[in-house]
């Protein structure tokens, strides 16, 4: 999600472009075998669905009950202050911060870098991200309706190393010779990644987390994981840790999330590739052509973004650090004496049962290996397959969906990870192709079809496990549409339509010649008093689609662009296409979440608009696919021009789109979830102060002091937002 900005170690960009495929630009992807399709017409009723044990009746006609939904707050202004701002009539309270203890055996966090690495295994991790609420009933089991007691499960995507240690990480040497010389610092960082499970309780109108709950749990880079699905126990998964390829250790760069109708959590491994050390000059001669193609497509090269592999363990048999070195160092033919294959065990959706702390998490390989932003379930219908939509978060990457082969049986709602074995280990994986006429196709990523064959000229696939391990290469071969950095998705609970943020792109990734109907803008967004050029699509947009017949198994869909990010002062004909005002203009949409009412929450991770405002969260009444019109956007870059026809959603105006929250300095607003009654909203504030290299001799110089204030070091944190009158947060049915 967020770009790694630490200057203390090797720079690594999370939105790097490694897609050098020859997939055509969108405007030219209509192959002869595809007929042009007009927007799909007609109405198809949706059956009543069972979702987390709650009966949901969706509206027919692809419509939305949101027409009766009204925003219940006044828009707040943009802000550059080091605070969290919410509308009048609302209260935001800090709930769970970096370092907060989750066990009575650990003391309060000192926030000065002196807490031990081991203690961080029982503390809140850093960079709070995707988050979900699981209600706890009186029997201590999952309840879809419990709002006063629940489990919050959240990702800790990454770290800001400077603030974790006394004066930042201790590094000796530079470049390829740089090493981490203090092992406890590395242990602290390894423990600060991963996932938290914490119990929260409501008392009066306020929520607090229970520090000594038996449910509390940290899942980190040390936690043993089971490899599950078609790629498990294959030769590509063999390491010194698991000589049969059945397991791996840890999860990392957990960004957004997913969830299941049987009450488990999916944590999604996003920019995992940059953590591993692979010095190409040394390793490349020892690798096959296929391995080199795979490494290049996933960006596996360099020193390792935190240099974990360079630390030295006290016990020479301890591979806690050396496992982050994915070079071929051993003499075995199968990789059982080193970690040459360890990167193949990362890049998946990991299923966790928050109600069963003893259950080992499972990496679901059938859902593909990409830079997973998240995995968002479609509407759940008894007797129908289950679906999860996925984005690959890098520029020029793709949008995917996974469809289970098994049809949903509500009797599986209490079976935990065993249900995951049934639905998440056996299914079909598709990638999206967006056509210029407003329709789209889901192309199956299946060995032996769609150019995914042993004779493919770029990468010779060997079997379906190879396809799932090298999903990006399979999507290249299938001719998927390159998108402007797919991030979060969300499914409208009222009609099943899917929304996905395309956060932004740069001219280097998508020049004016490559704009297309689904990624239609190329422009300059001058930033700051110096009017720094920001060319490409620096403000991003949100695309949405409706499956044909409202059927999650459909292989066709119709689409339009819901919103275009832009400054309110930008040209409304070609840049501010959604006619945003000062009350709702935004840049770089990232997080998305639908409330049960149909209200859509939009969060931003922005660097393009930070001369004017810190990142924010908005609320929208969404409408439906096709409620707008066709539009021609005329792009200009110096003397070059390109006109593109696209499809634009209805203008929302200030009535149906308003700014609800602005965060502190140098932060990202990410992760949002509500309680079942809609009266509490949990939101994550990630990496405040990350842009500024701290001067520890002058704490006042820190880029942020949120949430503790004064001269304190900044901390990522979860906040809880409530309405002062006890009402529904954001919007209510009129």
Helices and strands as residue ranges (DSSP letters): G 26-28, E 48-51, E 54-57, G 65-68, E 69-71, E 85-86, E 90-97, G 118-122, E 128-136, E 142-143, E 149-156, H 161-164, E 171-172, G 175-177, E 179-180, H 183-192, E 194-203, E 206-209, E 217-219, E 224-228, G 235-237, E 247-249, E 254-259, E 265-269, G 273-275, H 280-283, G 284-286, H 289-298, G 308-310, G 322-324, G 342-345, E 349-352, E 362-364, G 365-367, E 372-377, E 385-392, E 399-407, G 410-414, H 417-423, E 427-434, E 439-444, H 464-469, H 471-478, E 486-491, E 498-502, E 505-506, G 512-514, E 523-524, E 535-537, E 541-547, G 548-550, E 556-564, E 589-594, E 599-604, E 616-621, E 629-637, E 640-648, H 653-656, E 657-662, E 668-674, E 680-686, G 699-701, E 717-723, E 731-733
